[in-house]
């Protein structure tokens, strides 16, 4: 299979690698989401290896850039989907079938177990109200995805007509909104910063989708640029590890772009058959895993591994239980979609 192509005097990298290695990329993202939300006491686990402990903690810290990676790849995937069938109604139905059933199932069970506010509290959280008013982040990412899906047809038409200029204008507008809210409505901004500051990642993915689908080739020199960007951002994030969340979130954008380029090049160049099978399988449950993992972790915390100071037992248990639940949840949602959504067609 042709991954990296060469022409006389020039080596090129096809952006279609982002599509061909999509399964592996989603697998990596799923693992990184698990890693960044796993607070194992590495300082106790690695008492005699301080440098290793510090390195792992920093890797865990920057693994949150997987959220930006997910948003970029979501934008690319939406381009493929909407280009194949530009009927807006069908587009929205497919996106609703993917997001709403698992989110509603899990959120209903979660609030039944932990909420004292009853149905009113549940509805306020599910409909994003408490995210704006209280900074409640229980399900912020999934409602944010719904917002991204809602505006995608407009972005598709805008970028089709304006290209990179439209992207630059939208990113500039997004950054300006961040700046204005951060300086003039700080309390409100602190509630929604985690979503608002990641809009550029989604916008970039929406713009990039066209070039991935058209299998545009770029010079392999850009891969070296990606390595440079990753290393510089990696070091900057380490030096500024006590900086505000806003500064760190801005670093996640270049980390995500460079990571996707380098990982897709790696998976394209080398077979890595066993790893590919594992990552592709895990990536197939990325949405369900992200939806469930923190909930399983928090519910298990009072009873699992309470005598284990390193918390290794707790997080190992949470990982494997989440995998099992994610498989079951996806199967349940597929059945639900077949019985409910298809009847509405």
C-alpha positions, 0 to 999 in steps of 0.5 A: 500500500502506497503511503509516502510517495516519491517523485524525482528529487522530491518526497511527498506525504499524502494527507489521505493518510489521515483518512487511511489511518483513521482507526489507529488515530482514534485508538491513540486518542482514546488511550490518551483520553484515558491517560490524561484522566488517570491520576496514578500516584507516579511519585509513589510508584516510581520513588527511585526514578524521579526523572521518569516520574516527572516525564510521565506526569508531563506526558499525562498533562499534555495528553489532554490535546487528544480532545483537540485531535478528536475535534480536528478528525471530527471536522475531517470526517464531517467533510467526507460525510457531507460531501457524499450526501449534502442533504442537511436533514440526513446529515443531522439525522446521522449525527443525532443517531451517533451522539444522542442515544449514548449521551442520553442513556449514560447521563440519565443513569449518571444523574439517577445515581449521583444527582439530588436535584432530580429531573430538573437538574438533569435537564439543566445539565443535558441542555448545557444550561449548567455549563454556562451558569456553573461551569458544570463539565459532566457532559460538556464535550458531547453537547459541544459536539452537537453544536459543532455538528449543527453549524457544520453545513454552514462552515462547509459552504463557507470554506468551499467559497472562501478557502483558507481566508474563511478559515483565518477569519473564523479562527480570528473571530474565535480568538477575539471572542476568547480575548473579549470574554476573558477580559470583560466577562471572566466569570462566564468565560471561566465556565465555558473556556474549555469548549470555546478555546477549542473551536479553532481545532474544529474549524481547522479540521473542517477546512482540512477535510477537503484536502484529505479527501482530494488526497493532496500531497505535501512536501515531507519537509512538513513532517520535519516542521511537525516534529519541530512544532511538537518538540517546541510546544512540548518544552513550552508546556513543560516550562509553563506547567503552572501557567493558566489553563488558557495558555495551556489550551492554546498549546494543545492546538499545535500539539494536536496538529503535529501529533496527527501528522506524525502518527498518520505518517508513522502508521502509513510507513510501518505495518505494525499489524498487532498494534493496528488491530488493537488501536482500530478496535479501541478507536471504534469505541472512542466516543463511548469510552470518553463518555463513560470513563470518568463516570466509572472512575468516580463511582469506583473510587470509594470502594476499589483499591482504597488501600492502594496508595498509588491508585493503580488498582482503581484506574486499572479496574476503571479502564477494563470496566469502561471497555466492557461497558463501552462495547455494551453501550454501542451495541445497545445504541445500535439496536435503539437506532434500528428500532427508533430512528429508522422508523422516523425515516 
